[in-house]
Amino acid sequence: DGWRGNIYRLAVAPEARRHGLARRLVDDAVRVLRARGAHRISALVERHEAHAVGFWDSLTDQGWRRDERMLRYIKNVDG
């Protein structure tokens, strides 16, 4: 809609974690989305992925925060 950007999936192989790669990927995504006009960016994170939740929680110093107001609904249509 011209003002929101989304990060739907951020994945780093387990052996490549803890080296700053995910943070660099997020920084790059933010740069690209801002250049395309995004004023707010959201990221989908699966609750059961503790390492992912921990990663995103570690980005509060960069302005990221949890939005407990949101739920996601899905429907599989392929069977």
C-alpha positions, -999 to +999 in steps of 0.1 A: +000+000+000+030+023-003+038+028+033+043-007+049+070-032+042+071-068+053+099-094+061+081-127+056+110-151+062+145-146+075+165-178+076+201-183+085+216-218+085+224-230+120+262-232+113+262-196+101+244-181+131+259-159+157+281-141+132+260-110+125+245-123+092+209-120+102+214-085+115+231-075+082+202-091+062+177-071+083+196-039+078+197-045+041+160-053+040+152-021+059+173-001+035+156-015+004+121-011+019+127+024+030+140+033-005+107+019-018+087+042+005+080+020+035+074+039+067+067+009+089+082-026+085+069-058+101+085-092+104+066-125+107+082-148+134+070-182+144+065-183+182+080-218+186+113-208+170+130-196+202+162-186+184+142-164+160+122-148+187+154-142+207+170-126+176+141-102+170+139-094+207+176-084+205+168-057+179+149-035+203+179-012+203+172-006+166+136+002+172+120-032+167+092-042+191+067-070+195+032-062+184+010-085+205-021-071+189-017-090+157-028-125+148-024-143+115-051-165+099-043-189+072-061-214+050-045-242+030-063-245-004-041-271-020-056-301-003 
